[in-house]
Each structure stands twice: as C-alpha cells, then as structure tokens.
C-alpha cells in the first residue's frame, strides 16, 4: 500500500508486517489518547479496540484531535473508529463505548498485543495497570499532562522513576500497596504544574476544569504511540 510506503522505508518490510498484524487496545480517546490512536493508525497498525465512555464537548476542542464543532455530542470511540478507517480502510476497528472498571478489564484486554492507557480516572487507571501487570500484558501509560507548558520536560521512563507528577505519585503509592512493582513504561512531565491564574466561574468549578495545551497533550500521545511501537517490535 502506498499509504505506508514511508513507514516501510523507515522501519523495514518485516516491521511493517508486524504493525499490520498488531492488535492494539487504546483506552481513553481524549487529549492524549486521540493523538496516540492517530499516530498508530498512520504508522500502519491495523487492528484496534477503541475504548471510551464519553462524548465530545465544545470544551474538548482546544486539545482533543477528534473534537470538532461537527462532532460535538458524538461518541469519542465512534469518531475515532471512523477516522482510523478513513486513514486505513482495511483496518479492523472495534468501538467500545463504556467506562473501564475492574469487572470489565478481562474482555476489553483479551487478544491484545499492547494496551495504550490514556485514562483520566485514577481508580480505573490503577486497576488497569494492576491487571496488566498481573496478566503480563504489555502496556504503556500516560501520567498527568494538564497545567504544563514546557515540552522539554516531557520524558518516557519507568512509572516508578517519575517525579514532580502528583498523579504518578498517587499511582505509585497504590500500586505498591497492591504489591505491584514491575516496570511500567510511561510518559510524564517533570515540570512543576503551574497554579491556575484564571478565576473560574461556578459552572467551571462544578466541572473541575484545569488548564491544558494541545501542544503538551499531543506530544504525550505521540510519545505513547512510540512506546507502543517499541513494544510491538521487541
């Protein structure tokens, strides 16, 4: 396929074949997950499970790839599926509209070569990381990207070596409590999160809005995709 000629030139025909056959589960299709899904589809991955319970809102447009005025109120997983099939009509894409919980992790992650974790919910993220570790499923995970501006502080490392990330700190603590200490590849920022300068309205406070930039979340997503690719080729 001409679509993936440049992928083949860069990675070689055997690697491209691995991408075609790879089965990737992406959980969370928002600011980070949307860019990860886009990159993996464009690199040649052709088998996806896309998991997200949410719909697009206008406030998503500043940072989420699938969020447009034309997609407001549509399910993120369905939009992602449509976009991936537009990139690669031969792809096999399963769209799963649900909130990830401990009880549904087994069917969601069945028959997958690598999981891309771009979940916002703390409990769901910890349950997923624990499940992947206990079942020896390859996974790459995104830590906190909100309230950051400095792209030079974004790093890929073991979750247990992260710092200056409150989300990662909470996850590490709970995983250790659950006796999980295996290496987990993640993307994080060592930048100390900035304090909010905008005085939020009552409606904004009710939604617990935090400032975020597509530049940072996009890089997080692309880094996650790159980590996933490395695992597929390992």
N, C-alpha and C positions, 0 to 999 in steps of 0.2 A: 504494500500500500504506500502510495506517495505521501500519505498523511504522516507516516512515521519514518520516512527516509532519513531524516536528520538524527532521529533517535538511534537508528541502526548504525549510522556512520560513527556516532559518538560512542555508543556502548557495545556495538557488535551485534551480529545476527542472533547469536545464542542468547544474549541478554534480552534482546527484543522479544524473542520467543518466550522467555520467562515472563516478561511483562504481559504478553498476550494471554498466557495461561494463569497468571497470578489471580488469586481470589482475595480481594481487599474489602474489609468492613470498615466503614467510616461512621463514627458515632458522634453526632453533633455537626450540623451543617451551617453554622453561623459565621462569625467573623473569621475564625481560624479554619474551621473545617471546610468552608466553601473554597478557599484557596488551595487547600490540600487536595480536595477532590478534583479541582480543575487541573492541577499540575499532574496528578497521577493519570487522569484521562488523556491528557495531551502527551504524556511520555509513552503511552501505549498500553497501560493496564486496561484489561477488557472484561473483567468480572467484578462487579461491585455489589455490596449490600450497603445501602444508604439509610441511616437511622436518625430520625429526629422527630420530635412530637409537635414542633412549633410551626407557626405560620409567620409569614413576612409582615412586619410592621414598618410604618414610614420611618421610625427612628433607627431602623436597621440599615438604611440606605447609605449612611456615611461610611460603612465599614464592611458590609457583607456583599460578596460577589453576586449572589443570587437575588439580592434585594433591589428592585426597581419599582418605579411607580406602577408599572404594568403588572407586577407580581404581588402587590400588596394584598394580604388576606389569603394568599395561596400557600399550600403546604410546602415547606422547605424541601422535604425529601422528594416530592413530586417535581419541583422545579429543577432540582439537582439532577434527577434522572433524565428529564427532558434535555437538559443542557449537555450532559455526557453523551447521550445518543446523537445529539447534533454534532458533537465532536467526532464520535466514532459510532456510526450506525450499526456496526457489527458487535458492539459491546453487549454484554448481558448485565442488566441492572435491575436489582430488586429494591424497591422503595418500601421502607418500613416506618410507618407513622406511629411511633409510641415513645413513651418515656421510659428510659432504661432504669430497671430496678434489679435487685439481686435475683428475683424469681424468673426473670426472662433473659438472663445473660446466656444461658446454655443454648437455646435455639438461635439467638441472634448471632452468636460467635461460632456456630457449627460450620465446619468446612471452610475455614478461612486461613489464609497464609500469614496475614498480618492485620492487626487492628490499628486504626488511627483514632486515638482518643482526643476529641476536641469538645468534650463535655464541659458545661458550665457548672452543673450541680455537683457540689462537693461530695455528698454521700454516694451518688451514682458513680462518680469518678473513682472513688476509693474502692467501691465494690467491684468495679470493672478491673482495676489494677490487681486487686487481690485474686479475682477469678482467673485472670490471665496468668498470673504467677503460679497459682496452684495447678493449673492445667497446662502449663508450659506452652502457652500461646504467645507468639511474637506480638509485641505491642509497642507503639510509640505514643507519647503523651504530651499534651500542651499544658504548661503551667500558666500563670497569670500574665495577660498581655495588656490589660487596661491600665490607664493612668501612666503610661510610659511614652517617651518621645525619642529616646536615644537608640538608634538602630545598632550602634556599635556595642551595646551592652547585651545584645541577644546572643545566647550561646546554646549549644547542644551538648548535653552531658548526662551522667547518671543522676537520676532524681535525688539520690542520697548525697550528692555533692553540690546541690543547688544552694543558693544563699540570696538574701535580700528579697525573697519572694514569700510573702505571707501564706499564699495558697499552698505552695510547695512545702512549707514548714508544717502546716496542718496535715497534709497528706502523709509526709514522712512520719510524723508522730503517730498517726492512726495505723499506718501500715506496720510500724514496729510493734505497736500494741497487738496487732493481729499476727505477729511472728513472720512478717514478710520483709525480707531484707535483700532480695535478689536484685540484680542490676536492672534498671528500667530506663531506657533511653527517653529523654525528654528535651523539650525546648523551653527555655526560660530566659528571663531578663534579670541581670544583676543590678539594674538601675533601681534606685530607691524610688518608689512610686510617689508622684507629686501629690500634694494636697490639692483638693478641689478649690478653685478660685471663684467659680460660679455659685451664686446663692440660688439654690433650687426652689422651685415653687412647690406647693403642697402636692400637686399631681405628680411632679417629678420625684419627690421624696417617697411617695407611695410605691413607685416603681423601683426605687433604689438605683437610680441611674448613676453611672460613673462615666467619666470622660474616656474616650478611646480613639485611636487613629488607625485608619486602614493601612497606613504605612507599616505600623508595627504588627498588627494582626495578620496582614498579608504575608509579611516575612516569616512570622511564626508558622503559618500554614504551609508555605513553601519549604521551610526547614523540616517540618513534619513529613512532608512528602518525600524529601530527600532521605530522611532517616528510614522511611518505609522502603524506599528503593534499595537502600544498602542491605536491608534485611532480606529482601526478595532475591538479591544477588549473592548473598552469603552462602 
